[in-house]
């Protein structure tokens, strides 16, 4: 917080629902939420809520009569929103609060990333993650908690050995550990200790190998492979179309023959492959 020559005056930036900020001077290092809302010039005060933007990106509610030490918290920005129209969601694994509708650009700014260099995705349970553009509007009022994550845009910068940065960011955000595999003419990634459906197989986790074709991600990943060999716990049998072995990295992998004939260049990638794998494991019989 910037302290001026008069020790009792402090600057704070107050933003609206679009994160347009204006600078204000407050005669108190510990203003109440009421003071912050009044400084925003909106009324009646009771219809609004003040959210302090903390250095780590979290948004903290400031009650109308709650004292909030802007200096002690390291906050220099506060957002003022309508109190009766705020909804909670998850952004990059952190809980946030916003109005009924939010734009892709605002979500990126809330995440603390550069909108020009990052993509935003909505995590779709059981489906493909949805790319949210800066001008797209997301309705937060739908049933259930919405989940979003950001990733560095897919460029030649910041690539890992084999994967585009978008794929790496997705795996990191999901907490999925992975290794590159380069062996002879084979190139791929191994998802380590991938969780399996409870009680479905004889083990509760396995390594999953995806072989990457030349030209990936424009060219499709086809089948995938599991280690150890997975058998159905109920019968002891191999799931359908999983009985062909593959030797790689000194291990015998179980090939899951699940062909992909509808790959979308520029859209599909590791994130959609993970969803396909999760579904195949859940439906295995």
JOBEL-V749434 format. One record per helix or strand. SS is the DSSP state (a for helix, b for strand). FROM is the first residue (numbers start at 1). TO is the last residue. Records with the same first field share a line. If there is no record, write none. Layout:
BEGIN
SS = FROM-TO + FROM-TO
END
This chain:
BEGIN
b = 3-3 + 10-15 + 21-26 + 30-32 + 48-53 + 59-62 + 67-69 + 77-82 + 86-91 + 94-99 + 101-103 + 118-122 + 130-132 + 137-139 + 146-152 + 178-183 + 186-195 + 201-201 + 205-211 + 224-227 + 231-232 + 238-238 + 244-248 + 251-256
a = 33-40 + 45-47 + 70-73 + 83-85 + 104-111 + 165-174 + 270-283
END
